[in-house]
Amino acid sequence: MRVALFSTCIGDALFPDAHKASALVLSRLGCEVVFPTQQTCCGQMHINTGYQKETVPMIKNYVDAFADDSIDYVVAASGSCTGAVREQHHRIAERYGNASLAAAADKTAKKTLDLAEFIVDVMGTTDVGAFFPHRVTYHSTCHSRRFIKVGDRPTDLLKAVDGLEFVELENVEECCGFGGTFAIKNSDVSSAMVSDKVRHIKDTQAEFVTAGDSSCLMNIGGAMSRQHTGIRSIHIAEILASTRENPWTPTSAAYSKEKAL
Protein backbone atom coordinates (compact mmCIF):
# COMPACT_ATOMS: atom_id res chain seq x y z
CA MET A 1 0.00 0.00 0.00
CA ARG A 2 1.38 3.38 -1.03
CA VAL A 3 0.78 6.12 1.51
CA ALA A 4 1.66 9.80 1.12
CA LEU A 5 2.60 11.64 4.29
CA PHE A 6 1.13 15.11 4.64
CA SER A 7 3.38 16.90 7.12
CA THR A 8 1.28 20.10 7.64
CA CYS A 9 2.91 23.53 7.91
CA ILE A 10 3.13 23.58 11.72
CA GLY A 11 4.63 20.10 11.63
CA ASP A 12 7.17 21.08 9.03
CA ALA A 13 8.15 24.32 10.75
CA LEU A 14 7.92 23.50 14.46
CA PHE A 15 7.15 19.86 15.25
CA PRO A 16 8.77 17.57 12.68
CA ASP A 17 9.12 14.75 15.23
CA ALA A 18 5.41 13.94 15.03
CA HIS A 19 5.64 13.42 11.29
CA LYS A 20 8.90 11.50 11.41
CA ALA A 21 7.23 9.25 13.96
CA SER A 22 4.19 8.87 11.72
CA ALA A 23 6.38 7.77 8.82
CA LEU A 24 8.14 5.27 11.08
CA VAL A 25 4.87 3.76 12.32
CA LEU A 26 3.45 3.54 8.80
CA SER A 27 6.60 1.84 7.56
CA ARG A 28 6.46 -0.69 10.40
CA LEU A 29 2.91 -1.50 9.36
CA GLY A 30 4.18 -2.40 5.91
CA CYS A 31 3.23 0.75 3.99
CA GLU A 32 5.34 2.33 1.31
CA VAL A 33 5.61 5.90 2.57
CA VAL A 34 6.18 8.72 0.08
CA PHE A 35 6.54 12.44 0.64
CA PRO A 36 5.48 14.70 -2.24
CA THR A 37 7.84 17.66 -1.99
CA GLN A 38 5.44 20.18 -3.51
CA GLN A 39 3.06 19.95 -0.55
CA THR A 40 2.53 22.99 1.65
CA CYS A 41 -0.18 24.43 3.94
CA CYS A 42 -3.71 23.04 3.48
CA GLY A 43 -5.13 26.51 4.06
CA GLN A 44 -7.02 25.71 7.24
CA MET A 45 -5.93 28.80 9.17
CA HIS A 46 -6.80 31.07 6.24
CA ILE A 47 -10.25 29.54 5.81
CA ASN A 48 -11.01 29.71 9.52
CA THR A 49 -9.91 33.35 9.67
CA GLY A 50 -12.19 34.33 6.79
CA TYR A 51 -9.79 34.33 3.83
CA GLN A 52 -11.64 31.64 1.91
CA LYS A 53 -11.10 32.86 -1.64
CA GLU A 54 -7.38 33.31 -0.96
CA THR A 55 -7.17 29.62 -0.04
CA VAL A 56 -7.97 28.38 -3.56
CA PRO A 57 -4.29 28.24 -4.68
CA MET A 58 -3.46 26.19 -1.57
CA ILE A 59 -6.26 23.76 -2.31
CA LYS A 60 -5.00 23.44 -5.89
CA ASN A 61 -1.50 22.77 -4.60
CA TYR A 62 -2.82 20.07 -2.24
CA VAL A 63 -4.65 18.44 -5.14
CA ASP A 64 -1.57 18.60 -7.35
CA ALA A 65 0.55 17.02 -4.62
CA PHE A 66 -1.74 14.16 -3.65
CA ALA A 67 -4.22 13.39 -6.46
CA ASP A 68 -1.83 10.90 -8.11
CA ASP A 69 -3.67 7.58 -8.55
CA SER A 70 -0.57 5.71 -7.38
CA ILE A 71 -1.17 7.16 -3.91
CA ASP A 72 -3.71 5.00 -2.10
CA TYR A 73 -4.07 7.20 0.98
CA VAL A 74 -2.86 10.54 2.34
CA VAL A 75 -2.12 10.40 6.07
CA ALA A 76 -1.67 13.39 8.37
CA ALA A 77 -0.73 13.49 12.05
CA SER A 78 -3.26 16.28 12.47
CA GLY A 79 -6.98 15.98 13.01
CA SER A 80 -7.48 19.67 12.29
CA CYS A 81 -5.72 19.62 8.92
CA THR A 82 -7.46 16.37 7.99
CA GLY A 83 -10.72 18.08 8.87
CA ALA A 84 -9.90 21.08 6.68
CA VAL A 85 -9.17 18.85 3.69
CA ARG A 86 -12.25 16.70 4.15
CA GLU A 87 -14.79 19.27 5.28
CA GLN A 88 -13.68 22.51 3.65
CA HIS A 89 -11.65 21.96 0.48
CA HIS A 90 -14.48 20.85 -1.78
CA ARG A 91 -16.82 23.55 -0.53
CA ILE A 92 -14.27 26.35 -1.01
CA ALA A 93 -13.18 25.04 -4.42
CA GLU A 94 -16.80 24.87 -5.55
CA ARG A 95 -17.57 28.36 -4.29
CA TYR A 96 -14.46 30.23 -5.43
CA GLY A 97 -12.69 27.89 -7.85
CA ASN A 98 -14.25 25.81 -10.60
CA ALA A 99 -15.93 22.46 -11.17
CA SER A 100 -12.68 20.74 -12.12
CA LEU A 101 -10.92 21.83 -8.92
CA ALA A 102 -13.96 20.92 -6.82
CA ALA A 103 -13.98 17.40 -8.29
CA ALA A 104 -10.25 17.00 -7.70
CA ALA A 105 -10.57 18.30 -4.14
CA ASP A 106 -13.34 15.80 -3.51
CA LYS A 107 -11.08 13.01 -4.76
CA THR A 108 -8.16 13.91 -2.50
CA ALA A 109 -10.47 14.53 0.45
CA LYS A 110 -11.88 11.00 0.25
CA LYS A 111 -8.44 9.43 0.63
CA THR A 112 -7.11 11.79 3.32
CA LEU A 113 -7.11 10.28 6.81
CA ASP A 114 -5.84 11.17 10.25
CA LEU A 115 -3.11 8.83 11.49
CA ALA A 116 -5.34 7.14 14.08
CA GLU A 117 -8.12 6.63 11.52
CA PHE A 118 -5.72 5.06 9.06
CA ILE A 119 -4.16 2.65 11.54
CA VAL A 120 -7.47 1.43 12.97
CA ASP A 121 -9.76 1.57 9.92
CA VAL A 122 -7.42 0.74 7.05
CA MET A 123 -4.69 -1.35 8.67
CA GLY A 124 -7.22 -2.97 10.97
CA THR A 125 -5.20 -2.92 14.17
CA THR A 126 -4.81 -1.06 17.45
CA ASP A 127 -1.53 -2.72 18.46
CA VAL A 128 1.41 -1.28 16.53
CA GLY A 129 4.05 -2.91 18.76
CA ALA A 130 4.71 0.24 20.76
CA PHE A 131 6.27 0.41 24.23
CA PHE A 132 5.94 3.53 26.37
CA PRO A 133 6.20 2.89 30.13
CA HIS A 134 4.56 6.08 31.37
CA ARG A 135 1.28 7.39 32.81
CA VAL A 136 -0.51 9.16 29.96
CA THR A 137 -3.73 11.11 29.50
CA TYR A 138 -5.34 12.11 26.22
CA HIS A 139 -6.78 15.45 25.06
CA SER A 140 -9.45 15.10 22.36
CA THR A 141 -8.89 18.04 20.00
CA CYS A 142 -11.91 19.91 18.65
CA HIS A 143 -11.50 19.21 14.93
CA SER A 144 -10.62 15.57 15.40
CA ARG A 145 -13.59 15.09 17.71
CA ARG A 146 -16.21 17.15 15.87
CA PHE A 147 -15.07 17.40 12.24
CA ILE A 148 -13.67 13.98 11.42
CA LYS A 149 -15.10 12.15 14.45
CA VAL A 150 -12.09 10.00 15.34
CA GLY A 151 -14.02 8.69 18.34
CA ASP A 152 -12.22 6.11 20.44
CA ARG A 153 -9.57 5.26 17.87
CA PRO A 154 -6.74 7.24 19.54
CA THR A 155 -7.53 5.95 23.03
CA ASP A 156 -7.84 2.38 21.72
CA LEU A 157 -4.35 2.77 20.24
CA LEU A 158 -2.98 4.14 23.51
CA LYS A 159 -4.53 1.38 25.59
CA ALA A 160 -2.80 -1.20 23.40
CA VAL A 161 0.68 0.30 24.02
CA ASP A 162 2.82 -1.98 26.16
CA GLY A 163 3.76 -0.44 29.51
CA LEU A 164 1.49 2.59 29.11
CA GLU A 165 -0.86 3.45 31.98
CA PHE A 166 -3.81 5.30 30.47
CA VAL A 167 -5.86 7.66 32.62
CA GLU A 168 -9.06 9.39 31.50
CA LEU A 169 -9.12 13.19 31.34
CA GLU A 170 -12.05 14.98 32.96
CA ASN A 171 -14.06 17.16 30.54
CA VAL A 172 -12.02 15.71 27.69
CA GLU A 173 -14.47 17.19 25.16
CA GLU A 174 -13.67 20.77 26.15
CA CYS A 175 -11.49 22.93 23.87
CA CYS A 176 -7.99 23.82 25.04
CA GLY A 177 -8.50 27.42 23.90
CA PHE A 178 -6.09 27.45 20.97
CA GLY A 179 -8.30 27.68 17.88
CA GLY A 180 -5.59 29.29 15.73
CA THR A 181 -6.17 33.04 15.65
CA PHE A 182 -8.83 32.66 18.37
CA ALA A 183 -6.00 32.48 20.91
CA ILE A 184 -4.73 35.83 19.63
CA LYS A 185 -8.00 37.67 19.09
CA ASN A 186 -9.59 36.38 22.30
CA SER A 187 -6.51 35.92 24.46
CA ASP A 188 -8.21 36.32 27.83
CA VAL A 189 -10.86 33.71 27.04
CA SER A 190 -8.22 31.42 25.52
CA SER A 191 -6.02 31.71 28.63
CA ALA A 192 -8.94 30.80 30.87
CA MET A 193 -9.78 27.79 28.71
CA VAL A 194 -6.25 26.40 28.67
CA SER A 195 -5.95 26.98 32.43
CA ASP A 196 -9.01 24.77 32.91
CA LYS A 197 -7.52 22.16 30.62
CA VAL A 198 -4.19 22.14 32.48
CA ARG A 199 -5.98 21.86 35.83
CA HIS A 200 -7.74 18.71 34.63
CA ILE A 201 -4.49 17.32 33.25
CA LYS A 202 -2.73 17.92 36.57
CA ASP A 203 -5.56 16.09 38.36
CA THR A 204 -4.73 12.93 36.41
CA GLN A 205 -1.17 12.91 37.80
CA ALA A 206 -0.02 11.91 34.32
CA GLU A 207 3.57 12.22 33.17
CA PHE A 208 2.47 13.01 29.62
CA VAL A 209 -0.55 14.49 27.88
CA THR A 210 -0.99 13.43 24.28
CA ALA A 211 -3.24 14.40 21.37
CA GLY A 212 -3.42 14.17 17.60
CA ASP A 213 -2.71 17.85 16.91
CA SER A 214 0.62 19.58 17.49
CA SER A 215 -1.04 23.01 17.61
CA CYS A 216 -3.18 22.09 20.62
CA LEU A 217 -0.22 20.40 22.28
CA MET A 218 1.81 23.56 21.74
CA ASN A 219 -0.86 25.60 23.51
CA ILE A 220 -1.27 23.14 26.37
CA GLY A 221 2.47 22.52 26.64
CA GLY A 222 3.17 26.24 26.87
CA ALA A 223 0.64 26.67 29.67
CA MET A 224 2.02 23.67 31.56
CA SER A 225 5.54 25.03 31.19
CA ARG A 226 4.55 28.42 32.60
CA GLN A 227 2.89 26.69 35.54
CA HIS A 228 5.95 24.45 36.10
CA THR A 229 3.81 21.31 36.18
CA GLY A 230 6.59 18.95 35.11
CA ILE A 231 4.11 17.27 32.74
CA ARG A 232 5.18 16.90 29.14
CA SER A 233 3.09 17.11 25.98
CA ILE A 234 3.78 14.58 23.24
CA HIS A 235 2.07 13.75 19.97
CA ILE A 236 0.38 10.35 19.86
CA ALA A 237 2.50 9.41 16.82
CA GLU A 238 5.64 9.65 18.95
CA ILE A 239 4.19 7.30 21.55
CA LEU A 240 3.23 4.82 18.84
CA ALA A 241 6.72 5.03 17.32
CA SER A 242 8.43 4.12 20.59
CA THR A 243 9.45 0.47 21.08
CA ARG A 244 11.48 -1.51 23.61
CA GLU A 245 14.34 -1.75 21.14
CA ASN A 246 14.14 1.89 20.05
CA PRO A 247 12.58 4.15 22.70
CA TRP A 248 11.44 7.43 21.19
CA THR A 249 13.31 10.51 22.37
CA PRO A 250 11.34 13.68 21.62
CA THR A 251 13.46 16.60 20.42
CA SER A 252 10.78 19.18 19.60
CA ALA A 253 11.01 22.16 21.95
CA ALA A 254 7.43 21.99 23.22
CA TYR A 255 7.86 18.34 24.15
CA SER A 256 11.21 18.54 25.94
CA LYS A 257 11.50 17.83 29.64
CA GLU A 258 13.77 20.80 30.17
CA LYS A 259 11.12 23.10 28.70
CA ALA A 260 8.50 21.84 31.14
CA LEU A 261 10.56 22.09 34.34
Protein Blocks (a to p, Z undefined) as FASTA:
>chain_A
ZZdddebjmlmmmmmmlmmmmmmmmmmnopacdddfkbccehlmmmmnopamlmmmmmmm
mmmmmmpmklmbdcddbfklmmmmmmmmmmmmmmmmcfklmmmmmmmmmmgccfklmmmm
mnopabeoiacdddddddddfklmmmnonmjmlmmmmmmpghiacdddehklpcehlnpm
mmmmmmmlmmmmmmmmmmmmmmnopabdcdfbfklmmmmmmmmmmnonopacddfklmmm
pcfklccddfbfklpmklmZZ
